[in-house]
Each structure stands twice: as structure tokens, then as C-alpha cells.
């Protein structure tokens, strides 16, 4: 199979507008290439200064009606460029071997708190206390390079306790579920609606030798309800409207009396306020906030027992 690589080098503050266009027609994942990232000393309650420029890359399989998808991406980005200043996209055709090497080249070893995220094709030097996550993201979201993933990893480092039962909604590559298991969770359920993500996550559980503690399933909130479990913690790195919908549909009922919920995937400002209101309307109290660039994660705990 041949692949079309589409790359856009953009100011960081425009990245998510451009990613929204790319994701409409290239649904297999977006690589955010920030360059080297070290987060051990990050103050997660204070905005980090983002790198001024990053590169977004997507890969279209050149099968079916791929030329229409390319045209629509070009048109969508052209319209954006009329109001937002960024260079035109670059296109490159790759064969299967070149594609594998191309997308892997943009992922390197990353540290977030105690976690060391090592792509399966890289090597990493570990220090005492490091928790290794070996990852092959494939075409699933979740490499640790996106600010929301990094904040959720930091939240897991702070909030997961040995013996916890944790639910990861929208697991993507499975990175957050693996992190919870590494922190000592006794049982983790990892759900995603995307069958590609489910397959990738299952492979990553085996790679990290946590498949005996992590159950990967296709599904979302309703499938989580059907498990009949109450969790010590739930993490959902999705988008603001879905999080608000989860709150309206009773996600709090999945929590133990002193359970916690960590959510991310939204911006500071109106989106954060909407999510905060939705959380508080369910009987949760927001007790922790992480922020990186313009992205936010919120941690909330139940304030009513029962």
C-alpha cells in the first residue's frame, strides 16, 4: 500500500484549528511534532510556554477515494489560510516501508513525572523510581506528545493509589490505562469506540505485561455502565461536549463514594467553564487543575457519599 503524508508547519496557537480540519478527512490520527519535550519540573498549575512552531502530520492510505480527501484537506486549509497566517501544506507519497519509518521518526522518549514513555523502536535509560511505558501508538491517539495526554499522566501519577480500580474512557493507544497499572491499580478497564484503537491498546497491554490487569473493550459510557462496577477513579481525555454529555448521563454513578474523575481535552476559557459547571452539577467538586499551553485538565471528587 502507498500512503500520502500531509504535513503542516504552523504556529502552536493555530495547531488545533488546523488539526480539526485534518481530522475530518484523515481519521487515523495526527502526529504533533513539538521536538524534544522534558516535563519533570513542570508547574502544572501555571501555563507552560509552548514552543512557537510545531509540525502536524497525517497519513492517508492511497486507496478508495483518497484523492477527494486530499482535495478537501487542501480546500479546508486554504480557507483557514485566508484568516490565519501559516504556510501551505506539504505532500509526500510513501510506500509501506517508508511510511512506517516516517511516522515513527516523529516520536522520541518522553518523561512526564515518574513515567518514561518509550516508543517500541527507541531505547531509554531508566533512573530509580522511573515507571516505563513501552508504546506503539500505531494510528491511535495517545503518544504523550499532546498536552492533554501529558496532563492526564501527571494526574494519574498524583491520584492513582495501589489497589485502585480505574476506568479509562477513550483509551486510544492505551497509554493512560498502562500508566494507571504502573502506578499500582489492581484493575483497569480501557474503552474506546474506535476498533483500531482497541486493537492497538490490546497490543500495548501485552507489550507492557499488564494484560492480566487491564481489560480493553470497544465501547463508551453505556458499555462501562454494563460492567456493573464502581470505580475508584475515572479518566476521560476526550472533548468538552462529550465530557458534558457524560456528566448529564450520570458518569458520577460509576464512582465509589470517595471516587475521583479526571477530564481533559478542552481549552481554558468557555470550554473549561462549561466542563466545570457540568462536573459540579453532578455532585462533584473540582479540587485540582492542570494547565499547559491553552489546554486544561480538571480533577474532581465526589462531595456526596452513597
TORKOL-599793 format. One record per residue (C-alpha): residue in one letter; x, z, y; residue number from 0. Coordinates in steps of 0.05 Angstrom, whole numbers, always signed. Example, Ala and Ser with C-alpha at 12.3 -4.5 7.8 and 13.67 -1.06 7.14 Angstrom:
+----+--------+--------+--------+-----+
: aa :      X :      Z :      Y :   i :
+----+--------+--------+--------+-----+
:  a :   +246 :   +156 :    -90 :   0 :
:  s :   +273 :   +143 :    -21 :   1 :
+----+--------+--------+--------+-----+
//
This chain:
+----+--------+--------+--------+-----+
: aa :      X :      Z :      Y :   i :
+----+--------+--------+--------+-----+
:  x :     +0 :     +0 :     +0 :   0 :
:  x :    +22 :    -13 :    +72 :   1 :
:  x :     +9 :    +35 :   +129 :   2 :
:  x :     +4 :    +27 :   +204 :   3 :
:  x :    +39 :    +82 :   +244 :   4 :
:  x :     +9 :    +93 :   +313 :   5 :
:  x :    +50 :   +138 :   +359 :   6 :
:  x :    +36 :   +160 :   +430 :   7 :
:  x :    +87 :   +198 :   +472 :   8 :
:  x :    +47 :   +240 :   +521 :   9 :
:  x :    +49 :   +299 :   +569 :  10 :
:  x :    +30 :   +361 :   +529 :  11 :
:  x :    -30 :   +376 :   +573 :  12 :
:  x :    -62 :   +309 :   +554 :  13 :
:  x :    -48 :   +314 :   +479 :  14 :
:  x :   -116 :   +339 :   +458 :  15 :
:  x :   -154 :   +287 :   +497 :  16 :
:  x :   -113 :   +233 :   +462 :  17 :
:  x :   -118 :   +267 :   +394 :  18 :
:  x :   -193 :   +266 :   +400 :  19 :
:  x :   -192 :   +190 :   +405 :  20 :
:  x :   -142 :   +182 :   +349 :  21 :
:  x :   -181 :   +228 :   +302 :  22 :
:  x :   -245 :   +186 :   +308 :  23 :
:  x :   -213 :   +127 :   +273 :  24 :
:  x :   -153 :   +157 :   +236 :  25 :
:  x :   -185 :   +216 :   +199 :  26 :
:  x :   -127 :   +232 :   +153 :  27 :
:  x :    -90 :   +278 :   +201 :  28 :
:  x :    -49 :   +278 :   +265 :  29 :
:  x :    +24 :   +298 :   +268 :  30 :
:  x :    +41 :   +337 :   +331 :  31 :
:  x :   +116 :   +328 :   +342 :  32 :
:  x :   +138 :   +383 :   +390 :  33 :
:  x :   +210 :   +383 :   +370 :  34 :
:  x :   +244 :   +447 :   +345 :  35 :
:  x :   +200 :   +510 :   +351 :  36 :
:  x :   +221 :   +583 :   +346 :  37 :
:  x :   +167 :   +636 :   +355 :  38 :
:  x :   +198 :   +701 :   +332 :  39 :
:  x :   +199 :   +731 :   +403 :  40 :
:  x :   +135 :   +702 :   +429 :  41 :
:  x :    +89 :   +747 :   +471 :  42 :
:  x :    +23 :   +724 :   +442 :  43 :
:  x :    -18 :   +756 :   +498 :  44 :
:  x :    +17 :   +715 :   +551 :  45 :
:  x :    +14 :   +638 :   +556 :  46 :
:  x :    +77 :   +605 :   +529 :  47 :
:  x :   +108 :   +549 :   +569 :  48 :
:  x :    +96 :   +487 :   +527 :  49 :
:  x :   +146 :   +430 :   +520 :  50 :
:  x :   +129 :   +379 :   +574 :  51 :
:  x :   +126 :   +320 :   +526 :  52 :
:  x :   +105 :   +312 :   +454 :  53 :
:  x :    +91 :   +254 :   +407 :  54 :
:  x :    +26 :   +245 :   +369 :  55 :
:  x :    +27 :   +203 :   +306 :  56 :
:  x :    -27 :   +179 :   +259 :  57 :
:  x :    -23 :   +134 :   +198 :  58 :
:  x :    -76 :    +82 :   +180 :  59 :
:  x :    -77 :    +54 :   +109 :  60 :
:  x :    -79 :    -21 :   +118 :  61 :
:  x :   -138 :    -31 :    +72 :  62 :
:  x :   -211 :    -48 :    +84 :  63 :
:  x :   -230 :    -55 :   +157 :  64 :
:  x :   -166 :    -24 :   +185 :  65 :
:  x :   -159 :    -77 :   +239 :  66 :
:  x :   -224 :    -55 :   +270 :  67 :
:  x :   -199 :    +17 :   +270 :  68 :
:  x :   -135 :     -4 :   +305 :  69 :
:  x :   -174 :    -43 :   +357 :  70 :
:  x :   -219 :    +16 :   +371 :  71 :
:  x :   -160 :    +62 :   +379 :  72 :
:  x :   -128 :    +14 :   +427 :  73 :
:  x :   -192 :     +8 :   +467 :  74 :
:  x :   -204 :    +83 :   +469 :  75 :
:  x :   -133 :    +97 :   +492 :  76 :
:  x :   -137 :    +41 :   +544 :  77 :
:  x :   -198 :    +73 :   +575 :  78 :
:  x :   -164 :   +140 :   +576 :  79 :
:  x :   -103 :   +110 :   +610 :  80 :
:  x :   -146 :    +87 :   +668 :  81 :
:  x :   -156 :   +161 :   +687 :  82 :
:  x :    -98 :   +197 :   +653 :  83 :
:  x :    -25 :   +174 :   +660 :  84 :
:  x :    +10 :   +163 :   +594 :  85 :
:  x :    +48 :   +105 :   +562 :  86 :
:  x :    +14 :    +55 :   +516 :  87 :
:  x :    +14 :    +69 :   +441 :  88 :
:  x :    +69 :    +42 :   +395 :  89 :
:  x :    +52 :     +9 :   +329 :  90 :
:  x :    +96 :     +1 :   +267 :  91 :
:  x :    +79 :    -25 :   +198 :  92 :
:  x :   +107 :    +14 :   +139 :  93 :
:  x :   +108 :     +4 :    +64 :  94 :
:  x :    +94 :    +63 :    +18 :  95 :
:  x :   +165 :    +88 :    +15 :  96 :
:  x :   +176 :    +81 :    +90 :  97 :
:  x :   +110 :   +117 :   +103 :  98 :
:  x :   +130 :   +176 :    +60 :  99 :
:  x :   +196 :   +183 :    +96 : 100 :
:  x :   +166 :   +170 :   +165 : 101 :
:  x :   +114 :   +225 :   +167 : 102 :
:  x :   +159 :   +275 :   +132 : 103 :
:  x :   +213 :   +265 :   +185 : 104 :
:  x :   +169 :   +299 :   +237 : 105 :
:  x :   +164 :   +367 :   +201 : 106 :
:  x :   +221 :   +417 :   +201 : 107 :
:  x :   +229 :   +491 :   +182 : 108 :
:  x :   +188 :   +536 :   +227 : 109 :
:  x :   +187 :   +611 :   +238 : 110 :
:  x :   +124 :   +648 :   +260 : 111 :
:  x :   +132 :   +723 :   +258 : 112 :
:  x :   +152 :   +742 :   +187 : 113 :
:  x :   +133 :   +673 :   +159 : 114 :
:  x :   +182 :   +618 :   +146 : 115 :
:  x :   +145 :   +552 :   +136 : 116 :
:  x :   +189 :   +504 :    +97 : 117 :
:  x :   +165 :   +433 :    +83 : 118 :
:  x :   +177 :   +419 :    +10 : 119 :
:  x :   +232 :   +368 :    +25 : 120 :
:  x :   +272 :   +416 :    +71 : 121 :
:  x :   +317 :   +475 :    +58 : 122 :
:  x :   +314 :   +542 :    +94 : 123 :
:  x :   +358 :   +603 :    +99 : 124 :
:  x :   +319 :   +667 :    +89 : 125 :
:  x :   +332 :   +735 :   +120 : 126 :
:  x :   +309 :   +803 :    +92 : 127 :
:  x :   +235 :   +811 :   +103 : 128 :
:  x :   +221 :   +736 :   +110 : 129 :
:  x :   +158 :   +710 :    +76 : 130 :
:  x :   +168 :   +639 :    +53 : 131 :
:  x :   +112 :   +588 :    +54 : 132 :
:  x :   +131 :   +522 :    +20 : 133 :
:  x :    +86 :   +468 :    +45 : 134 :
:  x :    +70 :   +395 :    +33 : 135 :
:  x :    +15 :   +381 :    +83 : 136 :
:  x :     +1 :   +311 :    +59 : 137 :
:  x :    -57 :   +285 :   +101 : 138 :
:  x :    -88 :   +354 :   +111 : 139 :
:  x :    -87 :   +394 :   +176 : 140 :
:  x :    -41 :   +455 :   +177 : 141 :
:  x :    +34 :   +449 :   +183 : 142 :
:  x :    +47 :   +506 :   +231 : 143 :
:  x :    +66 :   +460 :   +288 : 144 :
:  x :     -1 :   +465 :   +323 : 145 :
:  x :    -11 :   +525 :   +369 : 146 :
:  x :    -76 :   +546 :   +336 : 147 :
:  x :    -43 :   +549 :   +267 : 148 :
:  x :    +15 :   +590 :   +294 : 149 :
:  x :    -32 :   +640 :   +328 : 150 :
:  x :    -72 :   +648 :   +264 : 151 :
:  x :     -8 :   +660 :   +225 : 152 :
:  x :    +10 :   +714 :   +276 : 153 :
:  x :    -60 :   +744 :   +268 : 154 :
:  x :    -52 :   +746 :   +192 : 155 :
:  x :    +16 :   +779 :   +200 : 156 :
:  x :    -16 :   +833 :   +242 : 157 :
:  x :    -83 :   +844 :   +208 : 158 :
:  x :    -79 :   +830 :   +133 : 159 :
:  x :    -65 :   +892 :    +91 : 160 :
:  x :    -44 :   +898 :    +19 : 161 :
:  x :   -104 :   +893 :    -27 : 162 :
:  x :   -149 :   +857 :    +23 : 163 :
:  x :   -200 :   +804 :     +3 : 164 :
:  x :   -195 :   +747 :    +52 : 165 :
:  x :   -235 :   +683 :    +66 : 166 :
:  x :   -203 :   +622 :    +99 : 167 :
:  x :   -256 :   +574 :   +125 : 168 :
:  x :   -229 :   +504 :   +139 : 169 :
:  x :   -165 :   +515 :    +99 : 170 :
:  x :   -133 :   +446 :   +110 : 171 :
:  x :    -65 :   +448 :    +76 : 172 :
:  x :    -78 :   +520 :    +54 : 173 :
:  x :    -24 :   +549 :    +99 : 174 :
:  x :    -66 :   +608 :   +124 : 175 :
:  x :    -91 :   +626 :    +54 : 176 :
:  x :    -19 :   +625 :    +29 : 177 :
:  x :     +2 :   +669 :    +87 : 178 :
:  x :    -52 :   +720 :    +71 : 179 :
:  x :    -29 :   +722 :     -2 : 180 :
:  x :    +43 :   +730 :    +21 : 181 :
:  x :    +22 :   +790 :    +64 : 182 :
:  x :     -7 :   +823 :     +2 : 183 :
:  x :    -80 :   +802 :     -1 : 184 :
:  x :   -107 :   +815 :    -71 : 185 :
:  x :   -154 :   +756 :    -69 : 186 :
:  x :   -163 :   +697 :    -22 : 187 :
:  x :   -217 :   +643 :    -21 : 188 :
:  x :   -197 :   +578 :    +14 : 189 :
:  x :   -253 :   +530 :    +31 : 190 :
:  x :   -254 :   +461 :    +63 : 191 :
:  x :   -306 :   +406 :    +67 : 192 :
:  x :   -253 :   +351 :    +61 : 193 :
:  x :   -237 :   +333 :    -12 : 194 :
:  x :   -166 :   +310 :     +8 : 195 :
:  x :   -153 :   +379 :    +39 : 196 :
:  x :   -179 :   +414 :    -24 : 197 :
:  x :   -131 :   +374 :    -68 : 198 :
:  x :    -72 :   +386 :    -21 : 199 :
:  x :    -87 :   +460 :    -16 : 200 :
:  x :    -92 :   +468 :    -91 : 201 :
:  x :    -24 :   +435 :    -99 : 202 :
:  x :     +5 :   +481 :    -46 : 203 :
:  x :    -22 :   +543 :    -81 : 204 :
:  x :    +14 :   +522 :   -145 : 205 :
:  x :    +78 :   +506 :   -106 : 206 :
:  x :    +77 :   +576 :    -75 : 207 :
:  x :    +59 :   +610 :   -140 : 208 :
:  x :     -4 :   +643 :   -111 : 209 :
:  x :    -56 :   +603 :   -150 : 210 :
:  x :    -73 :   +665 :   -190 : 211 :
:  x :    -96 :   +699 :   -126 : 212 :
:  x :   -123 :   +642 :    -85 : 213 :
:  x :   -187 :   +604 :   -103 : 214 :
:  x :   -192 :   +535 :    -69 : 215 :
:  x :   -261 :   +505 :    -64 : 216 :
:  x :   -297 :   +449 :    -29 : 217 :
:  x :   -347 :   +478 :    +19 : 218 :
:  x :   -361 :   +516 :    +83 : 219 :
:  x :   -403 :   +576 :   +104 : 220 :
:  x :   -460 :   +565 :    +55 : 221 :
:  x :   -413 :   +559 :     -4 : 222 :
:  x :   -378 :   +622 :    +20 : 223 :
:  x :   -445 :   +658 :    +21 : 224 :
:  x :   -459 :   +635 :    -50 : 225 :
:  x :   -396 :   +672 :    -74 : 226 :
:  x :   -433 :   +738 :    -65 : 227 :
:  x :   -371 :   +771 :    -37 : 228 :
:  x :   -358 :   +815 :    +24 : 229 :
:  x :   -290 :   +804 :    +54 : 230 :
:  x :   -241 :   +850 :    +90 : 231 :
:  x :   -223 :   +791 :   +134 : 232 :
:  x :   -244 :   +720 :   +151 : 233 :
:  x :   -202 :   +668 :   +188 : 234 :
:  x :   -231 :   +603 :   +215 : 235 :
:  x :   -186 :   +555 :   +252 : 236 :
:  x :   -238 :   +501 :   +267 : 237 :
:  x :   -270 :   +484 :   +334 : 238 :
:  x :   -314 :   +523 :   +383 : 239 :
:  x :   -382 :   +492 :   +366 : 240 :
:  x :   -372 :   +504 :   +291 : 241 :
:  x :   -350 :   +576 :   +303 : 242 :
:  x :   -411 :   +589 :   +347 : 243 :
:  x :   -455 :   +558 :   +293 : 244 :
:  x :   -423 :   +604 :   +241 : 245 :
:  x :   -439 :   +664 :   +284 : 246 :
:  x :   -512 :   +642 :   +292 : 247 :
:  x :   -517 :   +631 :   +217 : 248 :
:  x :   -493 :   +701 :   +200 : 249 :
:  x :   -419 :   +698 :   +186 : 250 :
:  x :   -416 :   +773 :   +202 : 251 :
:  x :   -456 :   +786 :   +138 : 252 :
:  x :   -395 :   +764 :    +98 : 253 :
:  x :   -353 :   +822 :   +125 : 254 :
:  x :   -342 :   +891 :    +98 : 255 :
:  x :   -366 :   +947 :   +145 : 256 :
:  x :   -297 :   +951 :   +177 : 257 :
:  x :   -281 :   +878 :   +167 : 258 :
:  x :   -248 :   +831 :   +217 : 259 :
:  x :   -256 :   +759 :   +238 : 260 :
:  x :   -201 :   +715 :   +269 : 261 :
:  x :   -222 :   +649 :   +300 : 262 :
:  x :   -184 :   +594 :   +336 : 263 :
:  x :   -187 :   +520 :   +352 : 264 :
:  x :   -212 :   +525 :   +424 : 265 :
:  x :   -186 :   +526 :   +495 : 266 :
:  x :   -181 :   +581 :   +547 : 267 :
:  x :   -239 :   +578 :   +595 : 268 :
:  x :   -310 :   +556 :   +579 : 269 :
:  x :   -297 :   +546 :   +505 : 270 :
:  x :   -266 :   +615 :   +497 : 271 :
:  x :   -323 :   +648 :   +535 : 272 :
:  x :   -375 :   +613 :   +491 : 273 :
:  x :   -340 :   +636 :   +428 : 274 :
:  x :   -332 :   +707 :   +455 : 275 :
:  x :   -407 :   +711 :   +471 : 276 :
:  x :   -424 :   +684 :   +402 : 277 :
:  x :   -380 :   +736 :   +368 : 278 :
:  x :   -408 :   +794 :   +408 : 279 :
:  x :   -479 :   +771 :   +395 : 280 :
:  x :   -467 :   +782 :   +320 : 281 :
:  x :   -446 :   +854 :   +329 : 282 :
:  x :   -371 :   +841 :   +332 : 283 :
:  x :   -324 :   +869 :   +384 : 284 :
:  x :   -266 :   +826 :   +407 : 285 :
:  x :   -205 :   +871 :   +403 : 286 :
:  x :   -147 :   +822 :   +403 : 287 :
:  x :   -130 :   +757 :   +439 : 288 :
:  x :    -73 :   +709 :   +427 : 289 :
:  x :    -57 :   +651 :   +474 : 290 :
:  x :     -8 :   +594 :   +470 : 291 :
:  x :     -8 :   +537 :   +519 : 292 :
:  x :    -82 :   +528 :   +534 : 293 :
:  x :   -104 :   +547 :   +463 : 294 :
:  x :   -134 :   +614 :   +446 : 295 :
:  x :   -147 :   +656 :   +383 : 296 :
:  x :   -193 :   +716 :   +383 : 297 :
:  x :   -194 :   +774 :   +334 : 298 :
:  x :   -259 :   +814 :   +327 : 299 :
:  x :   -281 :   +873 :   +286 : 300 :
:  x :   -350 :   +898 :   +265 : 301 :
:  x :   -376 :   +952 :   +310 : 302 :
:  x :   -436 :   +968 :   +267 : 303 :
:  x :   -429 :   +994 :   +197 : 304 :
:  x :   -474 :   +975 :   +139 : 305 :
+----+--------+--------+--------+-----+
//
